[in-house]
Amino acid sequence: MTKSREPFASLLLYHAFKWSVVNPMLRVYFRGKVYGAEKVPLSGPLVVVSNHASNYDPPIISNCVRRPVAYMAKEELFKIPVLKQAIELYGAYPVSRGSADRAAIRAALKYLDEGWAVGVFLQGTRTLDGRVTDPKRGAALIAAKAKAPLLPVCLWGTQEIEQKGALLPRAVPVTVRIGDLIEPPSSTDKEELEALTQKCAVAINALHELGR
């Protein structure tokens, strides 16, 4: 039986970290703008699909959708002090890059069954300009198996946050736009998954074109 909300302890941790660290940093340091937050269902399983341009993207998205988001994150991130603790508070779990990590898929389905929102970067890796050019079918597959709707989210400007060799993030303007819900695929048929994946990519890139 699918639960309607994330575990209470996770919600407490999420709100504590959100209001003490993430939200002030987004609103003040990054002069963050958020559009479409009212479109997010605050309970029930949900697959959040987005573009990806920096390691700061998961906590920013979780902050803006107003609920914890469990993320597939590359294993290397769990070796970085502070960032490791931050992403784990938001339900992050490791995934092996360059492999079809079935364990990560199973973990995503488990989180969805527990009432979480699960986040998937549509292209799998970061892109230099924040646009989605080579979307993967993983998010659509998870949505099909869990019968969970997809929510397209676009991050604008986060590709400028990290600078090689710098100890602190750059204080660049960041905008987050949240699109309309997309119904899950009716099956795991490859063609249907591909069509839905492309629909998500088009939605995210259209939001990106709106800019700041």
C-alpha positions in Angstrom: 0.0 0.0 0.0 1.5 3.4 -1.0 1.8 6.0 1.7 0.7 9.5 1.1 3.6 11.4 2.8 7.3 11.1 3.5 8.3 9.8 7.0 7.7 12.4 9.7 11.4 12.4 10.8 12.5 13.1 7.2 10.0 16.0 7.0 11.4 17.5 10.3 15.0 17.2 9.0 14.0 18.6 5.6 12.3 21.7 7.1 15.1 22.3 9.6 17.8 22.3 6.8 15.6 24.2 4.4 14.8 27.1 6.6 18.2 27.4 8.3 20.5 27.0 5.2 19.0 26.3 1.8 16.2 28.9 1.6 18.3 31.8 3.0 21.1 31.0 0.6 18.8 30.7 -2.4 16.8 33.8 -1.7 19.7 36.1 -0.5 23.0 34.8 -1.8 21.7 33.6 -5.2 18.8 36.2 -5.4 16.6 33.2 -6.3 13.3 33.5 -8.1 10.8 30.6 -8.1 7.8 30.3 -10.4 5.1 27.6 -10.4 5.5 26.2 -6.9 1.7 26.1 -6.6 1.7 23.3 -9.2 3.4 20.8 -7.0 1.3 18.1 -5.3 2.4 18.1 -1.6 1.6 14.5 -1.0 1.7 11.2 -2.8 4.4 9.7 -5.1 5.9 12.1 -7.6 8.8 11.9 -10.1 10.5 15.3 -10.4 12.5 15.6 -13.7 14.9 18.4 -14.3 17.9 19.7 -16.1 21.2 19.6 -14.2 24.2 22.0 -14.2 25.6 21.9 -10.7 26.0 19.9 -7.5 23.8 22.5 -5.8 20.7 21.5 -7.9 19.2 18.8 -5.6 18.8 20.9 -2.4 17.6 23.9 -4.5 14.9 21.8 -6.2 13.8 20.2 -2.9 13.6 23.7 -1.4 11.5 25.0 -4.3 9.0 22.1 -4.6 8.2 22.5 -0.8 8.8 18.8 0.0 11.7 16.4 0.3 13.0 14.9 -2.9 14.9 11.6 -2.9 17.6 11.8 -5.5 19.7 9.3 -7.4 23.1 10.9 -6.9 26.5 9.8 -8.2 28.5 7.8 -5.7 31.3 10.4 -5.7 29.1 13.0 -4.0 28.8 10.8 -0.9 32.6 11.2 -0.4 32.4 15.0 -0.1 32.1 16.3 3.5 29.1 18.5 4.3 27.6 18.0 0.9 27.2 14.3 1.8 25.2 15.1 4.9 23.1 17.7 3.1 22.0 15.5 0.3 21.3 12.6 2.6 18.9 14.8 4.6 16.9 15.2 1.4 16.8 11.4 0.8 19.7 11.1 -1.7 20.9 7.6 -2.5 24.0 6.5 -4.5 23.9 5.4 -8.1 26.8 4.0 -10.1 27.5 6.1 -13.2 28.0 4.4 -16.5 25.9 1.3 -15.5 22.3 0.3 -15.5 22.0 0.4 -11.7 19.0 -1.8 -11.0 19.5 -1.3 -7.2 19.0 2.5 -7.7 15.8 1.9 -9.7 14.5 -0.4 -6.9 15.5 2.3 -4.3 13.5 4.9 -6.3 10.4 2.7 -6.4 10.7 2.1 -2.6 10.9 5.8 -1.9 7.8 6.4 -4.1 5.9 3.7 -2.3 6.7 5.5 1.0 5.1 8.7 -0.3 8.3 10.5 -1.4 8.9 12.6 -4.4 11.8 11.1 -6.3 14.1 13.4 -8.4 15.8 12.3 -11.6 18.1 14.5 -13.8 16.7 13.9 -17.2 20.1 13.8 -18.9 21.8 11.9 -16.1 24.8 14.2 -16.0 25.5 17.9 -15.8 25.4 20.1 -19.0 27.4 23.2 -19.6 24.4 25.5 -20.4 21.6 23.8 -18.4 19.7 22.6 -21.5 18.6 19.0 -22.0 20.1 17.6 -25.2 20.3 13.9 -24.6 17.5 12.8 -22.3 17.4 9.3 -20.8 14.4 7.1 -20.3 15.0 6.3 -16.6 12.5 8.8 -15.2 9.8 7.6 -17.5 10.5 4.0 -16.6 10.3 4.7 -12.9 7.0 6.7 -13.4 5.5 3.8 -15.4 6.4 1.2 -12.8 5.1 3.4 -9.9 2.2 4.9 -11.7 3.4 8.3 -10.5 3.0 11.6 -12.3 6.1 13.5 -13.5 6.8 17.1 -12.7 9.2 19.1 -15.0 11.5 21.6 -13.3 14.0 23.9 -14.8 17.0 25.4 -13.1 18.4 28.6 -14.8 21.8 29.9 -13.9 23.1 27.2 -11.6 25.8 26.3 -14.2 27.6 29.5 -13.0 27.7 28.6 -9.3 30.7 26.4 -9.2 34.1 27.6 -10.3 37.1 25.3 -10.5 39.5 26.0 -7.7 37.1 28.2 -5.8 36.2 27.4 -2.2 32.9 29.2 -2.1 30.0 29.2 -4.6 29.7 32.2 -6.8 26.9 34.6 -6.0 25.1 34.3 -9.3 21.3 34.8 -9.9 19.3 31.6 -10.0 15.8 31.0 -11.3 13.7 27.9 -10.8 10.6 27.3 -13.0 8.1 24.5 -12.3 6.0 23.2 -15.1 2.7 21.4 -15.4 2.3 17.8 -14.2 2.7 15.1 -16.9 0.7 11.8 -16.6 2.8 8.6 -16.3 3.2 6.2 -19.2 0.5 3.5 -19.4 3.2 0.8 -19.9 6.9 0.2 -20.0 6.9 -0.1 -23.8 10.2 1.4 -25.1 8.5 3.7 -27.7 6.0 5.1 -25.1 8.8 5.7 -22.7 10.9 7.5 -25.3 7.9 9.7 -26.4 7.3 10.7 -22.8 11.0 11.3 -22.2 11.1 13.7 -25.2 7.9 15.4 -23.9 9.7 16.1 -20.6 12.8 17.4 -22.3 10.7 19.8 -24.4 8.9 21.1 -21.3 12.1 21.7 -19.4 13.9 23.4 -22.3 10.8 25.6 -22.9 11.0 26.7 -19.3 14.7 27.3 -19.7 14.1 29.6 -22.7 12.1 31.9 -20.4 15.4 32.9 -18.8 15.6 34.9 -15.6 
